[in-house]
Amino acid sequence: MSHIAFIGLGSNLQDPLRQMQQAFVDLGGLPETQLVARSSLYRSAPLGCPDMPDLTSQPDFVNAVAKIETGLVPHALLQGLLQIEHSHGRERTFRNAPRTLDLDVLLYDDVQLREHGLTIPHPQMHRRAFVLQPLLEIAPDAVIPGVGLASLALAECQDQILDRISNVV
């Protein structure tokens, strides 16, 4: 059985543009998975880094969203994403630390799931313009289960500045 999932991508270390381009390729290489669509790339300032009070010392992020079709169940998909992060040199030194690559399951069909290590939809996605804008670019009618239209959530994030840095790579 095939499922539609949306994956959030982010990078702010070790040539983020290259990290993102390779991550799109890697997503399509997951078992039983096909990359269906990918957003433009967006640059944004780091958000929510309580462990790093001086945000100016952390580089800006490059973010995007990918739409995949997959036969993987949510936990198997998460494990595949974690393996891709690891192959890109991801280290988890502290919460919201700078990273070579961050991959998050944003949406998986219309599933609502709260389990150890995995929450779908992603619990903060409706508060992050760097997730919502690229999501809406490839899925203009996206609905976040338990929240509502992604477009309405984006309207609440107008104070977050994004810079579109490229069309689809």
Beta strands, then each sheet from edge to edge (+ up, - down):
strand 1: 3-11
strand 2: 33-38
strand 3: 41-44
strand 4: 61-70
strand 5: 102-108
strand 6: 113-115
strand 7: 118-120
strand 8: 143-144
strand 9: 148-149
strand 10: 162-166
sheet 1: 2+ 4- 1+ 5-
sheet 2: 2+ 4- 3+ 10-
sheet 3: 6+ 7-
sheet 4: 8+ 9-
end
